[in-house]
């Protein structure tokens, strides 16, 4: 019976890793957008 559960667990783990990878990529993208926004605001403030 545990043999039947193993492939499902592996697929679930892969799905979790893919979701974590996507979350990480989205976080990096969002942080880069924030960094650009801060740089633009600094230029405006210090003109």
Secondary structure, DSSP 4 states (H G I P E B T S, - for coil): -HHHHHHHHHHHHHHHHHHHHHHHHHHHHHHHHHHHHHHHHHHHHT-
